[in-house]
């Protein structure tokens, strides 16, 4: 019987998750703002460059960012959410209002990432 990737590569999978979390630079509440990730192309590229390593240690057939000819609005977010969920991380999503420098407000999504052990 074939050994599951999740059993065979436990430490490698955790290492990839830790790398993703460090790229996201979570705040003290273990959260990040989607608008900040959307505006930071360096973080996006770092996440997208991990695709090759991710394919070695995770089953990616059900992750839309890895499917050929499939358009995804935010492939970097899709990768983050899918991979961390496979490692039993939980995402808590909330809408927030944040002020701009000119005094106006805009809405964004805040993601809190945690794991119940």
VEXTI-139084 format. One record per atom (N, C-alpha, C, CB): atom name; x, y, z; residue in one letter. Coordinates in steps of 0.1 Angstrom, whole numbers, plus 5000, padded with zeros to 4 digits. Glycine has a CB too. Layout:
N
{"CA", {X, Y, Z}, "a"}
...
//
This chain:
117
{"N", {5008, 4988, 5000}, "x"}
{"CA", {5000, 5000, 5000}, "x"}
{"C", {5009, 5013, 5000}, "x"}
{"CB", {4990, 5000, 5012}, "x"}
{"N", {5005, 5022, 4993}, "x"}
{"CA", {5012, 5035, 4991}, "x"}
{"C", {5011, 5043, 5004}, "x"}
{"CB", {5007, 5043, 4979}, "x"}
{"N", {5022, 5049, 5008}, "x"}
{"CA", {5022, 5058, 5020}, "x"}
{"C", {5018, 5071, 5016}, "x"}
{"CB", {5037, 5058, 5026}, "x"}
{"N", {5009, 5077, 5024}, "x"}
{"CA", {5004, 5091, 5021}, "x"}
{"C", {5015, 5101, 5023}, "x"}
{"CB", {4992, 5094, 5031}, "x"}
{"N", {5014, 5111, 5014}, "x"}
{"CA", {5024, 5122, 5015}, "x"}
{"C", {5024, 5129, 5029}, "x"}
{"CB", {5021, 5133, 5004}, "x"}
{"N", {5012, 5129, 5035}, "x"}
{"CA", {5011, 5136, 5048}, "x"}
{"C", {5018, 5128, 5059}, "x"}
{"CB", {4996, 5137, 5052}, "x"}
{"N", {5020, 5115, 5057}, "x"}
{"CA", {5027, 5107, 5067}, "x"}
{"C", {5042, 5106, 5063}, "x"}
{"CB", {5021, 5092, 5067}, "x"}
{"N", {5045, 5106, 5051}, "x"}
{"CA", {5058, 5104, 5046}, "x"}
{"C", {5067, 5117, 5048}, "x"}
{"CB", {5059, 5100, 5031}, "x"}
{"N", {5061, 5128, 5046}, "x"}
{"CA", {5068, 5141, 5047}, "x"}
{"C", {5063, 5151, 5057}, "x"}
{"CB", {5067, 5148, 5033}, "x"}
{"N", {5061, 5146, 5069}, "x"}
{"CA", {5056, 5154, 5080}, "x"}
{"C", {5064, 5167, 5083}, "x"}
{"CB", {5054, 5146, 5093}, "x"}
{"N", {5077, 5165, 5084}, "x"}
{"CA", {5086, 5176, 5088}, "x"}
{"C", {5087, 5186, 5076}, "x"}
{"CB", {5100, 5171, 5092}, "x"}
{"N", {5088, 5181, 5064}, "x"}
{"CA", {5089, 5189, 5052}, "x"}
{"C", {5076, 5198, 5051}, "x"}
{"CB", {5091, 5181, 5040}, "x"}
{"N", {5065, 5192, 5053}, "x"}
{"CA", {5052, 5199, 5052}, "x"}
{"C", {5051, 5210, 5063}, "x"}
{"CB", {5040, 5189, 5054}, "x"}
{"N", {5056, 5207, 5075}, "x"}
{"CA", {5056, 5217, 5085}, "x"}
{"C", {5065, 5229, 5082}, "x"}
{"CB", {5060, 5211, 5099}, "x"}
{"N", {5077, 5225, 5076}, "x"}
{"CA", {5087, 5235, 5072}, "x"}
{"C", {5081, 5245, 5061}, "x"}
{"CB", {5099, 5228, 5066}, "x"}
{"N", {5073, 5239, 5052}, "x"}
{"CA", {5067, 5247, 5042}, "x"}
{"C", {5057, 5257, 5048}, "x"}
{"CB", {5060, 5239, 5031}, "x"}
{"N", {5049, 5251, 5057}, "x"}
{"CA", {5039, 5260, 5064}, "x"}
{"C", {5046, 5271, 5072}, "x"}
{"CB", {5030, 5251, 5074}, "x"}
{"N", {5056, 5268, 5079}, "x"}
{"CA", {5064, 5278, 5086}, "x"}
{"C", {5069, 5289, 5077}, "x"}
{"CB", {5075, 5272, 5095}, "x"}
{"N", {5074, 5284, 5065}, "x"}
{"CA", {5079, 5294, 5055}, "x"}
{"C", {5068, 5303, 5050}, "x"}
{"CB", {5085, 5286, 5044}, "x"}
{"N", {5056, 5297, 5048}, "x"}
{"CA", {5045, 5305, 5043}, "x"}
{"C", {5041, 5316, 5054}, "x"}
{"CB", {5033, 5296, 5040}, "x"}
{"N", {5040, 5311, 5066}, "x"}
{"CA", {5036, 5320, 5077}, "x"}
{"C", {5047, 5331, 5079}, "x"}
{"CB", {5035, 5312, 5090}, "x"}
{"N", {5059, 5328, 5077}, "x"}
{"CA", {5070, 5338, 5079}, "x"}
{"C", {5069, 5348, 5067}, "x"}
{"CB", {5084, 5332, 5079}, "x"}
{"N", {5065, 5344, 5055}, "x"}
{"CA", {5064, 5353, 5044}, "x"}
{"C", {5052, 5362, 5047}, "x"}
{"CB", {5061, 5345, 5031}, "x"}
{"N", {5041, 5357, 5053}, "x"}
{"CA", {5029, 5366, 5055}, "x"}
{"C", {5032, 5376, 5066}, "x"}
{"CB", {5018, 5357, 5060}, "x"}
{"N", {5042, 5374, 5075}, "x"}
{"CA", {5045, 5383, 5085}, "x"}
{"C", {5033, 5386, 5094}, "x"}
{"CB", {5051, 5396, 5080}, "x"}
{"N", {5028, 5376, 5100}, "x"}
{"CA", {5016, 5378, 5109}, "x"}
{"C", {5018, 5388, 5120}, "x"}
{"CB", {5011, 5364, 5114}, "x"}
{"N", {5008, 5395, 5124}, "x"}
{"CA", {5009, 5404, 5135}, "x"}
{"C", {5008, 5397, 5148}, "x"}
{"CB", {4998, 5415, 5134}, "x"}
{"N", {5008, 5404, 5159}, "x"}
{"CA", {5008, 5398, 5173}, "x"}
{"C", {4995, 5389, 5175}, "x"}
{"CB", {5009, 5408, 5184}, "x"}
{"N", {4985, 5392, 5168}, "x"}
{"CA", {4972, 5384, 5169}, "x"}
{"C", {4972, 5372, 5159}, "x"}
{"CB", {4960, 5393, 5166}, "x"}
{"N", {4984, 5370, 5153}, "x"}
{"CA", {4985, 5359, 5142}, "x"}
{"C", {4975, 5361, 5131}, "x"}
{"CB", {4982, 5345, 5149}, "x"}
{"N", {4975, 5374, 5126}, "x"}
{"CA", {4966, 5377, 5115}, "x"}
{"C", {4973, 5386, 5105}, "x"}
{"CB", {4953, 5384, 5120}, "x"}
{"N", {4967, 5387, 5093}, "x"}
{"CA", {4972, 5395, 5082}, "x"}
{"C", {4960, 5401, 5075}, "x"}
{"CB", {4981, 5388, 5073}, "x"}
{"N", {4963, 5413, 5068}, "x"}
{"CA", {4952, 5419, 5061}, "x"}
{"C", {4954, 5415, 5046}, "x"}
{"CB", {4953, 5435, 5062}, "x"}
{"N", {4943, 5412, 5040}, "x"}
{"CA", {4943, 5408, 5026}, "x"}
{"C", {4948, 5420, 5017}, "x"}
{"CB", {4929, 5404, 5021}, "x"}
{"N", {4944, 5432, 5020}, "x"}
{"CA", {4948, 5444, 5012}, "x"}
{"C", {4963, 5445, 5012}, "x"}
{"CB", {4941, 5457, 5017}, "x"}
{"N", {4970, 5442, 5023}, "x"}
{"CA", {4984, 5443, 5024}, "x"}
{"C", {4991, 5433, 5016}, "x"}
{"CB", {4989, 5442, 5039}, "x"}
{"N", {4986, 5421, 5016}, "x"}
{"CA", {4991, 5410, 5008}, "x"}
{"C", {4989, 5413, 4993}, "x"}
{"CB", {4985, 5396, 5011}, "x"}
{"N", {4977, 5418, 4989}, "x"}
{"CA", {4974, 5422, 4976}, "x"}
{"C", {4984, 5433, 4970}, "x"}
{"CB", {4960, 5427, 4975}, "x"}
{"N", {4988, 5442, 4979}, "x"}
{"CA", {4997, 5453, 4975}, "x"}
{"C", {5012, 5449, 4975}, "x"}
{"CB", {4994, 5465, 4983}, "x"}
{"N", {5015, 5438, 4981}, "x"}
{"CA", {5029, 5434, 4982}, "x"}
{"C", {5033, 5423, 4972}, "x"}
{"CB", {5032, 5429, 4997}, "x"}
{"N", {5037, 5427, 4961}, "x"}
{"CA", {5041, 5417, 4950}, "x"}
{"C", {5052, 5408, 4954}, "x"}
{"CB", {5044, 5424, 4937}, "x"}
{"N", {5061, 5413, 4962}, "x"}
{"CA", {5073, 5405, 4967}, "x"}
{"C", {5068, 5393, 4975}, "x"}
{"CB", {5082, 5413, 4975}, "x"}
{"N", {5058, 5395, 4984}, "x"}
{"CA", {5053, 5384, 4992}, "x"}
{"C", {5046, 5374, 4982}, "x"}
{"CB", {5043, 5389, 5003}, "x"}
{"N", {5038, 5380, 4973}, "x"}
{"CA", {5030, 5371, 4964}, "x"}
{"C", {5040, 5362, 4956}, "x"}
{"CB", {5022, 5380, 4954}, "x"}
{"N", {5050, 5368, 4951}, "x"}
{"CA", {5060, 5361, 4943}, "x"}
{"C", {5067, 5350, 4951}, "x"}
{"CB", {5070, 5370, 4936}, "x"}
{"N", {5070, 5353, 4963}, "x"}
{"CA", {5077, 5343, 4972}, "x"}
{"C", {5068, 5331, 4974}, "x"}
{"CB", {5080, 5349, 4986}, "x"}
{"N", {5055, 5334, 4976}, "x"}
{"CA", {5045, 5323, 4978}, "x"}
{"C", {5044, 5315, 4965}, "x"}
{"CB", {5032, 5328, 4982}, "x"}
{"N", {5043, 5322, 4953}, "x"}
{"CA", {5041, 5315, 4941}, "x"}
{"C", {5054, 5307, 4937}, "x"}
{"CB", {5038, 5325, 4930}, "x"}
{"N", {5065, 5312, 4941}, "x"}
{"CA", {5078, 5304, 4938}, "x"}
{"C", {5079, 5292, 4946}, "x"}
{"CB", {5090, 5313, 4941}, "x"}
{"N", {5071, 5290, 4956}, "x"}
{"CA", {5071, 5278, 4964}, "x"}
{"C", {5064, 5266, 4958}, "x"}
{"CB", {5066, 5281, 4978}, "x"}
{"N", {5057, 5269, 4947}, "x"}
{"CA", {5048, 5259, 4941}, "x"}
{"C", {5055, 5245, 4938}, "x"}
{"CB", {5042, 5264, 4928}, "x"}
{"N", {5067, 5246, 4933}, "x"}
{"CA", {5075, 5234, 4930}, "x"}
{"C", {5078, 5226, 4942}, "x"}
{"CB", {5088, 5238, 4923}, "x"}
{"N", {5082, 5232, 4953}, "x"}
{"CA", {5084, 5225, 4966}, "x"}
{"C", {5071, 5219, 4971}, "x"}
{"CB", {5091, 5234, 4976}, "x"}
{"N", {5061, 5227, 4970}, "x"}
{"CA", {5048, 5223, 4976}, "x"}
{"C", {5043, 5210, 4969}, "x"}
{"CB", {5037, 5234, 4974}, "x"}
{"N", {5045, 5210, 4955}, "x"}
{"CA", {5041, 5198, 4948}, "x"}
{"C", {5048, 5185, 4952}, "x"}
{"CB", {5043, 5200, 4933}, "x"}
{"N", {5060, 5186, 4957}, "x"}
{"CA", {5068, 5175, 4962}, "x"}
{"C", {5062, 5168, 4974}, "x"}
{"CB", {5082, 5179, 4965}, "x"}
{"N", {5056, 5177, 4983}, "x"}
{"CA", {5052, 5172, 4996}, "x"}
{"C", {5037, 5172, 4999}, "x"}
{"CB", {5059, 5180, 5006}, "x"}
{"N", {5029, 5178, 4990}, "x"}
{"CA", {5015, 5179, 4992}, "x"}
{"C", {5008, 5174, 4979}, "x"}
{"CB", {5010, 5194, 4995}, "x"}
{"N", {4996, 5168, 4982}, "x"}
{"CA", {4987, 5165, 4971}, "x"}
{"C", {4981, 5177, 4966}, "x"}
{"CB", {4977, 5153, 4975}, "x"}
{"N", {4983, 5182, 4954}, "x"}
{"CA", {4978, 5195, 4949}, "x"}
{"C", {4967, 5194, 4939}, "x"}
{"CB", {4990, 5203, 4944}, "x"}
{"N", {4962, 5182, 4936}, "x"}
{"CA", {4952, 5180, 4926}, "x"}
{"C", {4939, 5188, 4929}, "x"}
{"CB", {4949, 5166, 4924}, "x"}
{"N", {4936, 5190, 4941}, "x"}
{"CA", {4924, 5197, 4945}, "x"}
{"C", {4926, 5212, 4947}, "x"}
{"CB", {4918, 5190, 4957}, "x"}
{"N", {4938, 5217, 4945}, "x"}
{"CA", {4941, 5231, 4947}, "x"}
{"C", {4940, 5238, 4933}, "x"}
{"CB", {4955, 5233, 4954}, "x"}
{"N", {4931, 5247, 4932}, "x"}
{"CA", {4929, 5253, 4919}, "x"}
{"C", {4941, 5260, 4913}, "x"}
{"CB", {4917, 5263, 4919}, "x"}
{"N", {4949, 5266, 4921}, "x"}
{"CA", {4961, 5273, 4916}, "x"}
{"C", {4971, 5264, 4909}, "x"}
{"CB", {4968, 5280, 4928}, "x"}
{"N", {4970, 5251, 4911}, "x"}
{"CA", {4979, 5242, 4905}, "x"}
{"C", {4973, 5235, 4892}, "x"}
{"CB", {4983, 5231, 4915}, "x"}
{"N", {4961, 5238, 4890}, "x"}
{"CA", {4954, 5232, 4878}, "x"}
{"C", {4958, 5240, 4865}, "x"}
{"CB", {4939, 5232, 4880}, "x"}
{"N", {4961, 5233, 4855}, "x"}
{"CA", {4964, 5240, 4842}, "x"}
{"C", {4952, 5247, 4836}, "x"}
{"CB", {4971, 5230, 4832}, "x"}
{"N", {4954, 5258, 4830}, "x"}
{"CA", {4943, 5265, 4823}, "x"}
{"C", {4931, 5269, 4833}, "x"}
{"CB", {4937, 5257, 4812}, "x"}
{"N", {4935, 5271, 4845}, "x"}
{"CA", {4924, 5275, 4855}, "x"}
{"C", {4928, 5289, 4860}, "x"}
{"CB", {4923, 5265, 4866}, "x"}
{"N", {4918, 5298, 4858}, "x"}
{"CA", {4921, 5312, 4862}, "x"}
{"C", {4917, 5313, 4877}, "x"}
{"CB", {4913, 5322, 4854}, "x"}
{"N", {4925, 5319, 4885}, "x"}
{"CA", {4923, 5322, 4899}, "x"}
{"C", {4926, 5336, 4902}, "x"}
{"CB", {4932, 5312, 4908}, "x"}
{"N", {4917, 5343, 4908}, "x"}
{"CA", {4919, 5358, 4910}, "x"}
{"C", {4932, 5360, 4919}, "x"}
{"CB", {4907, 5364, 4917}, "x"}
{"N", {4933, 5353, 4930}, "x"}
{"CA", {4944, 5354, 4939}, "x"}
{"C", {4951, 5341, 4941}, "x"}
{"CB", {4940, 5361, 4952}, "x"}
{"N", {4959, 5336, 4932}, "x"}
{"CA", {4965, 5323, 4934}, "x"}
{"C", {4974, 5322, 4946}, "x"}
{"CB", {4974, 5319, 4922}, "x"}
{"N", {4980, 5332, 4950}, "x"}
{"CA", {4989, 5332, 4962}, "x"}
{"C", {4980, 5330, 4975}, "x"}
{"CB", {4996, 5345, 4964}, "x"}
{"N", {4968, 5336, 4975}, "x"}
{"CA", {4960, 5334, 4987}, "x"}
{"C", {4954, 5319, 4987}, "x"}
{"CB", {4948, 5344, 4987}, "x"}
{"N", {4951, 5315, 4975}, "x"}
{"CA", {4946, 5301, 4973}, "x"}
{"C", {4956, 5291, 4978}, "x"}
{"CB", {4942, 5298, 4959}, "x"}
{"N", {4969, 5293, 4975}, "x"}
{"CA", {4979, 5284, 4980}, "x"}
{"C", {4981, 5285, 4995}, "x"}
{"CB", {4993, 5288, 4973}, "x"}
{"N", {4981, 5297, 5000}, "x"}
{"CA", {4983, 5299, 5015}, "x"}
{"C", {4971, 5291, 5022}, "x"}
{"CB", {4983, 5314, 5019}, "x"}
{"N", {4959, 5294, 5018}, "x"}
{"CA", {4948, 5288, 5025}, "x"}
{"C", {4947, 5273, 5024}, "x"}
{"CB", {4935, 5294, 5020}, "x"}
{"N", {4950, 5268, 5012}, "x"}
{"CA", {4949, 5254, 5009}, "x"}
{"C", {4959, 5246, 5017}, "x"}
{"CB", {4950, 5251, 4994}, "x"}
{"N", {4972, 5251, 5016}, "x"}
{"CA", {4983, 5243, 5022}, "x"}
{"C", {4982, 5243, 5037}, "x"}
{"CB", {4996, 5249, 5017}, "x"}
{"N", {4979, 5255, 5043}, "x"}
{"CA", {4978, 5256, 5057}, "x"}
{"C", {4966, 5248, 5062}, "x"}
{"CB", {4977, 5270, 5062}, "x"}
{"N", {4955, 5247, 5055}, "x"}
{"CA", {4944, 5239, 5060}, "x"}
{"C", {4947, 5224, 5059}, "x"}
{"CB", {4932, 5242, 5051}, "x"}
{"N", {4955, 5220, 5050}, "x"}
{"CA", {4959, 5206, 5049}, "x"}
{"C", {4967, 5202, 5061}, "x"}
{"CB", {4967, 5203, 5036}, "x"}
{"N", {4974, 5212, 5068}, "x"}
{"CA", {4981, 5209, 5080}, "x"}
{"C", {4974, 5213, 5092}, "x"}
{"CB", {4995, 5217, 5079}, "x"}
{"N", {4961, 5214, 5091}, "x"}
{"CA", {4951, 5216, 5102}, "x"}
{"C", {4952, 5230, 5108}, "x"}
{"CB", {4954, 5206, 5113}, "x"}
{"N", {4956, 5240, 5100}, "x"}
{"CA", {4955, 5253, 5105}, "x"}
{"C", {4940, 5258, 5102}, "x"}
{"CB", {4965, 5263, 5098}, "x"}
{"N", {4936, 5267, 5110}, "x"}
{"CA", {4922, 5272, 5109}, "x"}
{"C", {4923, 5287, 5105}, "x"}
{"CB", {4914, 5270, 5122}, "x"}
{"N", {4914, 5291, 5095}, "x"}
{"CA", {4914, 5305, 5091}, "x"}
{"C", {4901, 5311, 5096}, "x"}
{"CB", {4915, 5306, 5076}, "x"}
{"N", {4902, 5322, 5103}, "x"}
{"CA", {4891, 5330, 5107}, "x"}
{"C", {4891, 5343, 5099}, "x"}
{"CB", {4891, 5332, 5123}, "x"}
{"N", {4880, 5345, 5092}, "x"}
{"CA", {4879, 5356, 5083}, "x"}
{"C", {4870, 5367, 5089}, "x"}
{"CB", {4875, 5352, 5069}, "x"}
{"N", {4874, 5379, 5088}, "x"}
{"CA", {4865, 5390, 5093}, "x"}
{"C", {4867, 5402, 5084}, "x"}
{"CB", {4868, 5394, 5108}, "x"}
{"N", {4857, 5410, 5082}, "x"}
{"CA", {4857, 5422, 5074}, "x"}
{"C", {4861, 5434, 5084}, "x"}
{"CB", {4843, 5425, 5067}, "x"}
{"N", {4870, 5442, 5079}, "x"}
{"CA", {4873, 5454, 5088}, "x"}
{"C", {4873, 5466, 5079}, "x"}
{"CB", {4888, 5452, 5094}, "x"}
{"N", {4872, 5478, 5086}, "x"}
{"CA", {4873, 5491, 5080}, "x"}
{"C", {4886, 5497, 5085}, "x"}
{"CB", {4860, 5500, 5083}, "x"}
{"N", {4893, 5502, 5075}, "x"}
{"CA", {4906, 5508, 5079}, "x"}
{"C", {4906, 5522, 5072}, "x"}
{"CB", {4918, 5500, 5074}, "x"}
{"N", {4913, 5532, 5079}, "x"}
{"CA", {4913, 5545, 5074}, "x"}
{"C", {4926, 5547, 5065}, "x"}
{"CB", {4913, 5556, 5085}, "x"}
{"N", {4924, 5555, 5055}, "x"}
{"CA", {4935, 5559, 5046}, "x"}
{"C", {4942, 5571, 5052}, "x"}
{"CB", {4931, 5561, 5031}, "x"}
{"N", {4953, 5575, 5046}, "x"}
{"CA", {4960, 5587, 5050}, "x"}
{"C", {4951, 5600, 5048}, "x"}
{"CB", {4973, 5589, 5043}, "x"}
{"N", {4943, 5600, 5038}, "x"}
{"CA", {4934, 5612, 5035}, "x"}
{"C", {4922, 5612, 5044}, "x"}
{"CB", {4930, 5612, 5021}, "x"}
{"N", {4920, 5603, 5053}, "x"}
{"CA", {4909, 5603, 5063}, "x"}
{"C", {4897, 5595, 5058}, "x"}
{"CB", {4904, 5617, 5064}, "x"}
{"N", {4897, 5590, 5046}, "x"}
{"CA", {4886, 5582, 5041}, "x"}
{"C", {4888, 5567, 5046}, "x"}
{"CB", {4885, 5582, 5025}, "x"}
{"N", {4878, 5559, 5044}, "x"}
{"CA", {4878, 5546, 5049}, "x"}
{"C", {4877, 5536, 5038}, "x"}
{"CB", {4867, 5543, 5059}, "x"}
{"N", {4883, 5524, 5039}, "x"}
{"CA", {4881, 5513, 5030}, "x"}
{"C", {4879, 5500, 5037}, "x"}
{"CB", {4893, 5513, 5020}, "x"}
{"N", {4873, 5491, 5031}, "x"}
{"CA", {4871, 5477, 5037}, "x"}
{"C", {4882, 5468, 5032}, "x"}
{"CB", {4857, 5472, 5033}, "x"}
{"N", {4885, 5459, 5041}, "x"}
{"CA", {4894, 5448, 5037}, "x"}
{"C", {4890, 5435, 5045}, "x"}
{"CB", {4909, 5452, 5040}, "x"}
{"N", {4897, 5425, 5042}, "x"}
{"CA", {4895, 5412, 5049}, "x"}
{"C", {4907, 5409, 5058}, "x"}
{"CB", {4892, 5400, 5039}, "x"}
{"N", {4904, 5405, 5070}, "x"}
{"CA", {4915, 5402, 5079}, "x"}
{"C", {4914, 5387, 5082}, "x"}
{"CB", {4914, 5410, 5093}, "x"}
{"N", {4925, 5380, 5080}, "x"}
{"CA", {4926, 5366, 5082}, "x"}
{"C", {4934, 5363, 5095}, "x"}
{"CB", {4932, 5358, 5070}, "x"}
{"N", {4928, 5355, 5104}, "x"}
{"CA", {4935, 5351, 5116}, "x"}
{"C", {4938, 5336, 5114}, "x"}
{"CB", {4927, 5354, 5129}, "x"}
{"N", {4950, 5332, 5116}, "x"}
{"CA", {4955, 5318, 5114}, "x"}
{"C", {4959, 5312, 5127}, "x"}
{"CB", {4967, 5318, 5104}, "x"}
{"N", {4953, 5301, 5130}, "x"}
{"CA", {4956, 5294, 5143}, "x"}
{"C", {4954, 5279, 5141}, "x"}
{"CB", {4948, 5299, 5155}, "x"}
{"N", {4959, 5272, 5151}, "x"}
{"CA", {4958, 5258, 5150}, "x"}
{"C", {4954, 5253, 5164}, "x"}
{"CB", {4971, 5251, 5146}, "x"}
{"N", {4944, 5244, 5165}, "x"}
{"CA", {4940, 5237, 5177}, "x"}
{"C", {4947, 5224, 5178}, "x"}
{"CB", {4924, 5235, 5178}, "x"}
{"N", {4955, 5222, 5189}, "x"}
{"CA", {4962, 5210, 5190}, "x"}
{"C", {4955, 5200, 5199}, "x"}
{"CB", {4976, 5212, 5196}, "x"}
//
